[in-house]
Amino acid sequence: MPMLDDRGRPRRDELPSPVARSDAKARRTFAKAHDAAAAEYGEGERAHRVAYAALKHTYEKVGDHWERKARAGPSDAQAEGGVGTDAATAGGVDANASKAHLLDLARRLEVSGRSRMTKAELVEAIRRANDRATARARAGS
């Protein structure tokens, strides 16, 4: 089923919950990319991967939703490598952002020990904090 309605608006009930909690542009980006990929490859995991790749180019996951990045571009080694790469994904965290930006996100997400972390450790800690925030939001608390 298409994620866009007949007026070109995303159907919130069709979107993954962190995308549904994001701004209108993020919802449209995900839905348009998903629908285009579903038309090309069929419904399923591949269409979702394409939609997330499109979203991660201009957005990053912060807690239980997606926020616009300061600068568009690939968010991690997986996004940089494109199709066929075996690089790990950062789960929506902009691993290519500055350490200062990552420290700010870690502060907002109340990651403890952040001041002593390396950039790679910050990315992983933010990814885990995002996963916890999404789980809490889905549980309704």
NUGUFI-635575 format. One record per atom (N, C-alpha, C): residue number from 0; atom name; x, y, z. Coordinates in nm, 3 decimals. Example, Ala and Ser with C-alpha at 12.3 -4.5 7.8 and 13.67 -1.06 7.14 Angstrom:
2
+-----+-------+---------+---------+---------+
| num | atomo |       x |       y |       z |
+-----+-------+---------+---------+---------+
|   0 |     N |   1.319 |  -0.569 |   0.780 |
|   0 |    CA |   1.230 |  -0.450 |   0.780 |
|   0 |     C |   1.320 |  -0.330 |   0.780 |
|   1 |     N |   1.285 |  -0.225 |   0.708 |
|   1 |    CA |   1.367 |  -0.106 |   0.714 |
|   1 |     C |   1.290 |   0.003 |   0.787 |
+-----+-------+---------+---------+---------+
***
This chain:
141
+-----+-------+---------+---------+---------+
| num | atomo |       x |       y |       z |
+-----+-------+---------+---------+---------+
|   0 |     N |   0.085 |  -0.118 |   0.000 |
|   0 |    CA |   0.000 |   0.000 |   0.000 |
|   0 |     C |   0.089 |   0.124 |   0.000 |
|   1 |     N |   0.057 |   0.222 |  -0.082 |
|   1 |    CA |   0.137 |   0.345 |  -0.086 |
|   1 |     C |   0.131 |   0.420 |   0.047 |
|   2 |     N |   0.241 |   0.487 |   0.079 |
|   2 |    CA |   0.247 |   0.566 |   0.202 |
|   2 |     C |   0.192 |   0.706 |   0.181 |
|   3 |     N |   0.175 |   0.746 |   0.056 |
|   3 |    CA |   0.119 |   0.878 |   0.027 |
|   3 |     C |  -0.028 |   0.862 |  -0.009 |
|   4 |     N |  -0.112 |   0.953 |   0.040 |
|   4 |    CA |  -0.253 |   0.947 |   0.005 |
|   4 |     C |  -0.273 |   1.010 |  -0.133 |
|   5 |     N |  -0.399 |   1.020 |  -0.177 |
|   5 |    CA |  -0.427 |   1.072 |  -0.310 |
|   5 |     C |  -0.394 |   1.220 |  -0.326 |
|   6 |     N |  -0.366 |   1.290 |  -0.216 |
|   6 |    CA |  -0.326 |   1.431 |  -0.223 |
|   6 |     C |  -0.175 |   1.448 |  -0.204 |
|   7 |     N |  -0.101 |   1.336 |  -0.199 |
|   7 |    CA |   0.043 |   1.342 |  -0.186 |
|   7 |     C |   0.092 |   1.362 |  -0.044 |
|   8 |     N |   0.005 |   1.338 |   0.054 |
|   8 |    CA |   0.044 |   1.352 |   0.195 |
|   8 |     C |   0.074 |   1.214 |   0.253 |
|   9 |     N |   0.177 |   1.205 |   0.339 |
|   9 |    CA |   0.209 |   1.076 |   0.401 |
|   9 |     C |   0.098 |   1.027 |   0.494 |
|  10 |     N |   0.072 |   0.898 |   0.489 |
|  10 |    CA |  -0.025 |   0.836 |   0.580 |
|  10 |     C |   0.051 |   0.802 |   0.708 |
|  11 |     N |   0.023 |   0.873 |   0.816 |
|  11 |    CA |   0.098 |   0.852 |   0.942 |
|  11 |     C |   0.090 |   0.708 |   0.990 |
|  12 |     N |  -0.026 |   0.644 |   0.971 |
|  12 |    CA |  -0.040 |   0.507 |   1.021 |
|  12 |     C |   0.044 |   0.408 |   0.941 |
|  13 |     N |   0.097 |   0.447 |   0.826 |
|  13 |    CA |   0.182 |   0.361 |   0.745 |
|  13 |     C |   0.330 |   0.383 |   0.773 |
|  14 |     N |   0.365 |   0.496 |   0.834 |
|  14 |    CA |   0.505 |   0.531 |   0.858 |
|  14 |     C |   0.560 |   0.462 |   0.982 |
|  15 |     N |   0.690 |   0.430 |   0.983 |
|  15 |    CA |   0.751 |   0.382 |   1.108 |
|  15 |     C |   0.734 |   0.491 |   1.215 |
|  16 |     N |   0.715 |   0.452 |   1.341 |
|  16 |    CA |   0.680 |   0.547 |   1.445 |
|  16 |     C |   0.781 |   0.662 |   1.462 |
|  17 |     N |   0.914 |   0.639 |   1.455 |
|  17 |    CA |   1.004 |   0.755 |   1.469 |
|  17 |     C |   0.988 |   0.855 |   1.354 |
|  18 |     N |   0.955 |   0.807 |   1.236 |
|  18 |    CA |   0.933 |   0.897 |   1.121 |
|  18 |     C |   0.801 |   0.971 |   1.140 |
|  19 |     N |   0.700 |   0.902 |   1.188 |
|  19 |    CA |   0.569 |   0.965 |   1.211 |
|  19 |     C |   0.578 |   1.076 |   1.315 |
|  20 |     N |   0.673 |   1.066 |   1.410 |
|  20 |    CA |   0.691 |   1.169 |   1.512 |
|  20 |     C |   0.781 |   1.284 |   1.465 |
|  21 |     N |   0.824 |   1.281 |   1.341 |
|  21 |    CA |   0.915 |   1.382 |   1.287 |
|  21 |     C |   0.839 |   1.488 |   1.211 |
|  22 |     N |   0.912 |   1.591 |   1.162 |
|  22 |    CA |   0.843 |   1.700 |   1.092 |
|  22 |     C |   0.787 |   1.655 |   0.957 |
|  23 |     N |   0.705 |   1.741 |   0.898 |
|  23 |    CA |   0.635 |   1.706 |   0.774 |
|  23 |     C |   0.731 |   1.675 |   0.660 |
|  24 |     N |   0.840 |   1.747 |   0.650 |
|  24 |    CA |   0.937 |   1.723 |   0.542 |
|  24 |     C |   1.000 |   1.584 |   0.556 |
|  25 |     N |   1.034 |   1.544 |   0.677 |
|  25 |    CA |   1.090 |   1.410 |   0.700 |
|  25 |     C |   0.988 |   1.303 |   0.661 |
|  26 |     N |   0.864 |   1.322 |   0.699 |
|  26 |    CA |   0.759 |   1.225 |   0.664 |
|  26 |     C |   0.742 |   1.214 |   0.514 |
|  27 |     N |   0.740 |   1.329 |   0.444 |
|  27 |    CA |   0.726 |   1.328 |   0.297 |
|  27 |     C |   0.846 |   1.261 |   0.231 |
|  28 |     N |   0.967 |   1.294 |   0.277 |
|  28 |    CA |   1.088 |   1.236 |   0.219 |
|  28 |     C |   1.083 |   1.084 |   0.229 |
|  29 |     N |   1.052 |   1.034 |   0.348 |
|  29 |    CA |   1.047 |   0.889 |   0.368 |
|  29 |     C |   0.939 |   0.826 |   0.280 |
|  30 |     N |   0.819 |   0.884 |   0.282 |
|  30 |    CA |   0.706 |   0.827 |   0.209 |
|  30 |     C |   0.730 |   0.827 |   0.058 |
|  31 |     N |   0.781 |   0.937 |   0.003 |
|  31 |    CA |   0.806 |   0.944 |  -0.141 |
|  31 |     C |   0.913 |   0.844 |  -0.184 |
|  32 |     N |   1.021 |   0.836 |  -0.105 |
|  32 |    CA |   1.128 |   0.742 |  -0.138 |
|  32 |     C |   1.077 |   0.599 |  -0.127 |
|  33 |     N |   0.998 |   0.570 |  -0.024 |
|  33 |    CA |   0.944 |   0.435 |  -0.007 |
|  33 |     C |   0.854 |   0.398 |  -0.124 |
|  34 |     N |   0.762 |   0.487 |  -0.160 |
|  34 |    CA |   0.669 |   0.456 |  -0.268 |
|  34 |     C |   0.741 |   0.436 |  -0.401 |
|  35 |     N |   0.843 |   0.517 |  -0.428 |
|  35 |    CA |   0.921 |   0.501 |  -0.551 |
|  35 |     C |   0.995 |   0.367 |  -0.550 |
|  36 |     N |   1.054 |   0.332 |  -0.437 |
|  36 |    CA |   1.127 |   0.206 |  -0.426 |
|  36 |     C |   1.031 |   0.086 |  -0.434 |
|  37 |     N |   0.914 |   0.099 |  -0.373 |
|  37 |    CA |   0.816 |  -0.010 |  -0.378 |
|  37 |     C |   0.768 |  -0.032 |  -0.521 |
|  38 |     N |   0.754 |   0.076 |  -0.598 |
|  38 |    CA |   0.714 |   0.062 |  -0.738 |
|  38 |     C |   0.824 |  -0.007 |  -0.819 |
|  39 |     N |   0.949 |   0.019 |  -0.784 |
|  39 |    CA |   1.064 |  -0.038 |  -0.856 |
|  39 |     C |   1.095 |  -0.181 |  -0.811 |
|  40 |     N |   1.096 |  -0.205 |  -0.680 |
|  40 |    CA |   1.144 |  -0.333 |  -0.626 |
|  40 |     C |   1.035 |  -0.416 |  -0.559 |
|  41 |     N |   0.917 |  -0.358 |  -0.537 |
|  41 |    CA |   0.812 |  -0.427 |  -0.464 |
|  41 |     C |   0.815 |  -0.387 |  -0.317 |
|  42 |     N |   0.703 |  -0.414 |  -0.248 |
|  42 |    CA |   0.693 |  -0.385 |  -0.106 |
|  42 |     C |   0.792 |  -0.470 |  -0.029 |
|  43 |     N |   0.835 |  -0.420 |   0.085 |
|  43 |    CA |   0.918 |  -0.501 |   0.172 |
|  43 |     C |   1.041 |  -0.430 |   0.222 |
|  44 |     N |   1.136 |  -0.511 |   0.269 |
|  44 |    CA |   1.256 |  -0.458 |   0.335 |
|  44 |     C |   1.336 |  -0.365 |   0.244 |
|  45 |     N |   1.350 |  -0.400 |   0.117 |
|  45 |    CA |   1.431 |  -0.316 |   0.028 |
|  45 |     C |   1.372 |  -0.176 |   0.014 |
|  46 |     N |   1.242 |  -0.167 |   0.003 |
|  46 |    CA |   1.177 |  -0.035 |  -0.008 |
|  46 |     C |   1.201 |   0.047 |   0.119 |
|  47 |     N |   1.197 |  -0.019 |   0.235 |
|  47 |    CA |   1.224 |   0.052 |   0.361 |
|  47 |     C |   1.369 |   0.097 |   0.369 |
|  48 |     N |   1.462 |   0.013 |   0.326 |
|  48 |    CA |   1.604 |   0.051 |   0.329 |
|  48 |     C |   1.629 |   0.172 |   0.241 |
|  49 |     N |   1.567 |   0.175 |   0.123 |
|  49 |    CA |   1.583 |   0.289 |   0.032 |
|  49 |     C |   1.525 |   0.415 |   0.096 |
|  50 |     N |   1.410 |   0.402 |   0.159 |
|  50 |    CA |   1.346 |   0.518 |   0.221 |
|  50 |     C |   1.431 |   0.572 |   0.336 |
|  51 |     N |   1.485 |   0.483 |   0.418 |
|  51 |    CA |   1.572 |   0.529 |   0.527 |
|  51 |     C |   1.700 |   0.592 |   0.472 |
|  52 |     N |   1.755 |   0.537 |   0.366 |
|  52 |    CA |   1.876 |   0.596 |   0.306 |
|  52 |     C |   1.848 |   0.738 |   0.259 |
|  53 |     N |   1.733 |   0.760 |   0.197 |
|  53 |    CA |   1.696 |   0.894 |   0.151 |
|  53 |     C |   1.678 |   0.989 |   0.270 |
|  54 |     N |   1.613 |   0.940 |   0.374 |
|  54 |    CA |   1.590 |   1.022 |   0.493 |
|  54 |     C |   1.721 |   1.059 |   0.561 |
|  55 |     N |   1.814 |   0.961 |   0.572 |
|  55 |    CA |   1.940 |   0.985 |   0.642 |
|  55 |     C |   2.032 |   1.082 |   0.568 |
|  56 |     N |   2.001 |   1.112 |   0.443 |
|  56 |    CA |   2.084 |   1.208 |   0.371 |
|  56 |     C |   2.065 |   1.350 |   0.425 |
|  57 |     N |   1.945 |   1.381 |   0.472 |
|  57 |    CA |   1.919 |   1.517 |   0.522 |
|  57 |     C |   1.872 |   1.521 |   0.667 |
|  58 |     N |   1.848 |   1.405 |   0.728 |
|  58 |    CA |   1.800 |   1.399 |   0.866 |
|  58 |     C |   1.887 |   1.304 |   0.948 |
|  59 |     N |   1.885 |   1.322 |   1.080 |
|  59 |    CA |   1.952 |   1.231 |   1.172 |
|  59 |     C |   1.854 |   1.196 |   1.283 |
|  60 |     N |   1.869 |   1.076 |   1.336 |
|  60 |    CA |   1.781 |   1.032 |   1.443 |
|  60 |     C |   1.828 |   1.091 |   1.575 |
|  61 |     N |   1.736 |   1.154 |   1.646 |
|  61 |    CA |   1.764 |   1.214 |   1.777 |
|  61 |     C |   1.653 |   1.169 |   1.870 |
|  62 |     N |   1.687 |   1.078 |   1.959 |
|  62 |    CA |   1.587 |   1.024 |   2.050 |
|  62 |     C |   1.485 |   0.943 |   1.975 |
|  63 |     N |   1.358 |   0.981 |   1.986 |
|  63 |    CA |   1.249 |   0.904 |   1.926 |
|  63 |     C |   1.198 |   0.962 |   1.795 |
|  64 |     N |   1.274 |   1.053 |   1.732 |
|  64 |    CA |   1.229 |   1.116 |   1.607 |
|  64 |     C |   1.351 |   1.154 |   1.522 |
|  65 |     N |   1.326 |   1.209 |   1.405 |
|  65 |    CA |   1.431 |   1.252 |   1.313 |
|  65 |     C |   1.433 |   1.404 |   1.306 |
|  66 |     N |   1.554 |   1.463 |   1.306 |
|  66 |    CA |   1.573 |   1.608 |   1.296 |
|  66 |     C |   1.662 |   1.639 |   1.176 |
|  67 |     N |   1.636 |   1.754 |   1.115 |
|  67 |    CA |   1.715 |   1.797 |   0.999 |
|  67 |     C |   1.861 |   1.817 |   1.038 |
|  68 |     N |   1.952 |   1.767 |   0.952 |
|  68 |    CA |   2.095 |   1.785 |   0.975 |
|  68 |     C |   2.136 |   1.925 |   0.930 |
|  69 |     N |   2.244 |   1.975 |   0.987 |
|  69 |    CA |   2.295 |   2.107 |   0.948 |
|  69 |     C |   2.343 |   2.106 |   0.804 |
|  70 |     N |   2.398 |   1.993 |   0.761 |
|  70 |    CA |   2.450 |   1.983 |   0.624 |
|  70 |     C |   2.410 |   1.847 |   0.568 |
|  71 |     N |   2.355 |   1.846 |   0.448 |
|  71 |    CA |   2.315 |   1.722 |   0.383 |
|  71 |     C |   2.437 |   1.641 |   0.344 |
|  72 |     N |   2.420 |   1.510 |   0.343 |
|  72 |    CA |   2.527 |   1.421 |   0.300 |
|  72 |     C |   2.514 |   1.286 |   0.367 |
|  73 |     N |   2.601 |   1.193 |   0.328 |
|  73 |    CA |   2.594 |   1.059 |   0.386 |
|  73 |     C |   2.618 |   1.065 |   0.537 |
|  74 |     N |   2.548 |   0.979 |   0.610 |
|  74 |    CA |   2.555 |   0.984 |   0.755 |
|  74 |     C |   2.653 |   0.885 |   0.816 |
|  75 |     N |   2.695 |   0.786 |   0.739 |
|  75 |    CA |   2.786 |   0.686 |   0.793 |
|  75 |     C |   2.856 |   0.612 |   0.679 |
|  76 |     N |   2.944 |   0.519 |   0.714 |
|  76 |    CA |   3.020 |   0.445 |   0.613 |
|  76 |     C |   2.930 |   0.365 |   0.519 |
|  77 |     N |   2.820 |   0.313 |   0.570 |
|  77 |    CA |   2.726 |   0.239 |   0.486 |
|  77 |     C |   2.668 |   0.331 |   0.378 |
|  78 |     N |   2.628 |   0.450 |   0.417 |
|  78 |    CA |   2.570 |   0.544 |   0.321 |
|  78 |     C |   2.674 |   0.592 |   0.220 |
|  79 |     N |   2.797 |   0.608 |   0.263 |
|  79 |    CA |   2.903 |   0.650 |   0.172 |
|  79 |     C |   2.935 |   0.542 |   0.070 |
|  80 |     N |   2.927 |   0.415 |   0.112 |
|  80 |    CA |   2.964 |   0.303 |   0.026 |
|  80 |     C |   2.862 |   0.269 |  -0.079 |
|  81 |     N |   2.737 |   0.301 |  -0.053 |
|  81 |    CA |   2.632 |   0.273 |  -0.150 |
|  81 |     C |   2.596 |   0.126 |  -0.156 |
|  82 |     N |   2.535 |   0.086 |  -0.267 |
|  82 |    CA |   2.489 |  -0.050 |  -0.286 |
|  82 |     C |   2.607 |  -0.146 |  -0.282 |
|  83 |     N |   2.591 |  -0.254 |  -0.210 |
|  83 |    CA |   2.694 |  -0.357 |  -0.208 |
|  83 |     C |   2.801 |  -0.340 |  -0.103 |
|  84 |     N |   2.799 |  -0.233 |  -0.026 |
|  84 |    CA |   2.899 |  -0.216 |   0.079 |
|  84 |     C |   2.864 |  -0.301 |   0.200 |
|  85 |     N |   2.965 |  -0.346 |   0.270 |
|  85 |    CA |   2.944 |  -0.423 |   0.392 |
|  85 |     C |   2.971 |  -0.340 |   0.516 |
|  86 |     N |   2.986 |  -0.210 |   0.500 |
|  86 |    CA |   3.015 |  -0.122 |   0.614 |
|  86 |     C |   2.897 |  -0.119 |   0.710 |
|  87 |     N |   2.926 |  -0.097 |   0.835 |
|  87 |    CA |   2.822 |  -0.091 |   0.938 |
|  87 |     C |   2.745 |   0.041 |   0.928 |
|  88 |     N |   2.619 |   0.035 |   0.964 |
|  88 |    CA |   2.537 |   0.155 |   0.971 |
|  88 |     C |   2.538 |   0.208 |   1.114 |
|  89 |     N |   2.517 |   0.337 |   1.128 |
|  89 |    CA |   2.514 |   0.398 |   1.261 |
|  89 |     C |   2.371 |   0.414 |   1.312 |
|  90 |     N |   2.275 |   0.352 |   1.246 |
|  90 |    CA |   2.138 |   0.352 |   1.295 |
|  90 |     C |   2.071 |   0.488 |   1.296 |
|  91 |     N |   2.104 |   0.573 |   1.202 |
|  91 |    CA |   2.043 |   0.706 |   1.195 |
|  91 |     C |   2.125 |   0.815 |   1.259 |
|  92 |     N |   2.231 |   0.778 |   1.332 |
|  92 |    CA |   2.320 |   0.879 |   1.392 |
|  92 |     C |   2.411 |   0.930 |   1.281 |
|  93 |     N |   2.431 |   1.060 |   1.275 |
|  93 |    CA |   2.520 |   1.118 |   1.174 |
|  93 |     C |   2.664 |   1.101 |   1.220 |
|  94 |     N |   2.722 |   0.986 |   1.189 |
|  94 |    CA |   2.859 |   0.954 |   1.231 |
|  94 |     C |   2.962 |   1.045 |   1.166 |
|  95 |     N |   2.924 |   1.114 |   1.060 |
|  95 |    CA |   3.015 |   1.206 |   0.992 |
|  95 |     C |   3.009 |   1.348 |   1.050 |
|  96 |     N |   2.923 |   1.369 |   1.148 |
|  96 |    CA |   2.914 |   1.501 |   1.213 |
|  96 |     C |   3.038 |   1.524 |   1.299 |
|  97 |     N |   3.057 |   1.649 |   1.338 |
|  97 |    CA |   3.172 |   1.682 |   1.423 |
|  97 |     C |   3.154 |   1.623 |   1.562 |
|  98 |     N |   3.265 |   1.607 |   1.631 |
|  98 |    CA |   3.258 |   1.556 |   1.768 |
|  98 |     C |   3.180 |   1.652 |   1.857 |
|  99 |     N |   3.194 |   1.782 |   1.832 |
|  99 |    CA |   3.120 |   1.881 |   1.910 |
|  99 |     C |   2.970 |   1.861 |   1.893 |
| 100 |     N |   2.925 |   1.836 |   1.771 |
| 100 |    CA |   2.783 |   1.811 |   1.745 |
| 100 |     C |   2.738 |   1.685 |   1.819 |
| 101 |     N |   2.818 |   1.579 |   1.810 |
| 101 |    CA |   2.783 |   1.454 |   1.877 |
| 101 |     C |   2.778 |   1.472 |   2.029 |
| 102 |     N |   2.871 |   1.550 |   2.083 |
| 102 |    CA |   2.868 |   1.579 |   2.227 |
| 102 |     C |   2.740 |   1.653 |   2.265 |
| 103 |     N |   2.698 |   1.747 |   2.181 |
| 103 |    CA |   2.574 |   1.820 |   2.207 |
| 103 |     C |   2.454 |   1.725 |   2.206 |
| 104 |     N |   2.448 |   1.636 |   2.108 |
| 104 |    CA |   2.339 |   1.538 |   2.103 |
| 104 |     C |   2.342 |   1.448 |   2.226 |
| 105 |     N |   2.461 |   1.403 |   2.264 |
| 105 |    CA |   2.475 |   1.316 |   2.381 |
| 105 |     C |   2.427 |   1.388 |   2.507 |
| 106 |     N |   2.457 |   1.518 |   2.517 |
| 106 |    CA |   2.409 |   1.596 |   2.630 |
| 106 |     C |   2.256 |   1.602 |   2.629 |
| 107 |     N |   2.198 |   1.632 |   2.513 |
| 107 |    CA |   2.052 |   1.638 |   2.501 |
| 107 |     C |   1.986 |   1.505 |   2.538 |
| 108 |     N |   2.053 |   1.395 |   2.504 |
| 108 |    CA |   2.000 |   1.261 |   2.530 |
| 108 |     C |   2.041 |   1.208 |   2.667 |
| 109 |     N |   2.114 |   1.291 |   2.744 |
| 109 |    CA |   2.158 |   1.258 |   2.879 |
| 109 |     C |   2.243 |   1.131 |   2.883 |
| 110 |     N |   2.338 |   1.122 |   2.789 |
| 110 |    CA |   2.432 |   1.010 |   2.786 |
| 110 |     C |   2.538 |   1.037 |   2.891 |
| 111 |     N |   2.551 |   0.947 |   2.985 |
| 111 |    CA |   2.651 |   0.968 |   3.090 |
| 111 |     C |   2.790 |   0.927 |   3.042 |
| 112 |     N |   2.892 |   0.997 |   3.091 |
| 112 |    CA |   3.030 |   0.969 |   3.054 |
| 112 |     C |   3.070 |   1.022 |   2.919 |
| 113 |     N |   2.987 |   1.105 |   2.859 |
| 113 |    CA |   3.010 |   1.152 |   2.722 |
| 113 |     C |   3.139 |   1.231 |   2.705 |
| 114 |     N |   3.179 |   1.305 |   2.806 |
| 114 |    CA |   3.298 |   1.391 |   2.792 |
| 114 |     C |   3.426 |   1.311 |   2.777 |
| 115 |     N |   3.426 |   1.186 |   2.818 |
| 115 |    CA |   3.545 |   1.101 |   2.808 |
| 115 |     C |   3.541 |   1.008 |   2.688 |
| 116 |     N |   3.435 |   1.015 |   2.608 |
| 116 |    CA |   3.419 |   0.921 |   2.496 |
| 116 |     C |   3.489 |   0.969 |   2.370 |
| 117 |     N |   3.534 |   0.871 |   2.291 |
| 117 |    CA |   3.586 |   0.901 |   2.158 |
| 117 |     C |   3.467 |   0.927 |   2.066 |
| 118 |     N |   3.492 |   0.972 |   1.947 |
| 118 |    CA |   3.385 |   0.999 |   1.852 |
| 118 |     C |   3.307 |   0.870 |   1.822 |
| 119 |     N |   3.378 |   0.760 |   1.800 |
| 119 |    CA |   3.311 |   0.632 |   1.773 |
| 119 |     C |   3.226 |   0.587 |   1.892 |
| 120 |     N |   3.275 |   0.607 |   2.012 |
| 120 |    CA |   3.198 |   0.572 |   2.132 |
| 120 |     C |   3.075 |   0.660 |   2.145 |
| 121 |     N |   3.087 |   0.787 |   2.111 |
| 121 |    CA |   2.972 |   0.877 |   2.114 |
| 121 |     C |   2.864 |   0.831 |   2.016 |
| 122 |     N |   2.904 |   0.795 |   1.894 |
| 122 |    CA |   2.809 |   0.748 |   1.794 |
| 122 |     C |   2.732 |   0.627 |   1.848 |
| 123 |     N |   2.804 |   0.531 |   1.904 |
| 123 |    CA |   2.739 |   0.411 |   1.957 |
| 123 |     C |   2.649 |   0.444 |   2.076 |
| 124 |     N |   2.694 |   0.529 |   2.166 |
| 124 |    CA |   2.613 |   0.567 |   2.282 |
| 124 |     C |   2.486 |   0.641 |   2.239 |
| 125 |     N |   2.497 |   0.728 |   2.140 |
| 125 |    CA |   2.379 |   0.800 |   2.089 |
| 125 |     C |   2.284 |   0.702 |   2.022 |
| 126 |     N |   2.337 |   0.606 |   1.945 |
| 126 |    CA |   2.253 |   0.506 |   1.881 |
| 126 |     C |   2.173 |   0.428 |   1.987 |
| 127 |     N |   2.240 |   0.387 |   2.094 |
| 127 |    CA |   2.171 |   0.314 |   2.200 |
| 127 |     C |   2.067 |   0.402 |   2.270 |
| 128 |     N |   2.100 |   0.529 |   2.295 |
| 128 |    CA |   2.005 |   0.621 |   2.358 |
| 128 |     C |   1.884 |   0.642 |   2.267 |
| 129 |     N |   1.907 |   0.653 |   2.137 |
| 129 |    CA |   1.796 |   0.665 |   2.042 |
| 129 |     C |   1.706 |   0.543 |   2.047 |
| 130 |     N |   1.767 |   0.425 |   2.050 |
| 130 |    CA |   1.688 |   0.301 |   2.056 |
| 130 |     C |   1.603 |   0.296 |   2.183 |
| 131 |     N |   1.662 |   0.337 |   2.296 |
| 131 |    CA |   1.586 |   0.338 |   2.422 |
| 131 |     C |   1.471 |   0.438 |   2.415 |
| 132 |     N |   1.497 |   0.557 |   2.360 |
| 132 |    CA |   1.391 |   0.658 |   2.349 |
| 132 |     C |   1.278 |   0.612 |   2.258 |
| 133 |     N |   1.312 |   0.545 |   2.149 |
| 133 |    CA |   1.210 |   0.494 |   2.059 |
| 133 |     C |   1.128 |   0.385 |   2.127 |
| 134 |     N |   1.193 |   0.296 |   2.200 |
| 134 |    CA |   1.122 |   0.190 |   2.271 |
| 134 |     C |   1.026 |   0.250 |   2.374 |
| 135 |     N |   1.071 |   0.353 |   2.447 |
| 135 |    CA |   0.983 |   0.419 |   2.546 |
| 135 |     C |   0.864 |   0.484 |   2.476 |
| 136 |     N |   0.889 |   0.550 |   2.364 |
| 136 |    CA |   0.780 |   0.616 |   2.292 |
| 136 |     C |   0.679 |   0.515 |   2.240 |
| 137 |     N |   0.728 |   0.403 |   2.190 |
| 137 |    CA |   0.636 |   0.299 |   2.141 |
| 137 |     C |   0.554 |   0.238 |   2.253 |
| 138 |     N |   0.614 |   0.231 |   2.372 |
| 138 |    CA |   0.543 |   0.173 |   2.488 |
| 138 |     C |   0.442 |   0.273 |   2.545 |
| 139 |     N |   0.452 |   0.399 |   2.501 |
| 139 |    CA |   0.356 |   0.499 |   2.545 |
| 139 |     C |   0.392 |   0.573 |   2.672 |
| 140 |     N |   0.518 |   0.561 |   2.715 |
| 140 |    CA |   0.555 |   0.632 |   2.837 |
| 140 |     C |   0.629 |   0.758 |   2.810 |
+-----+-------+---------+---------+---------+
***
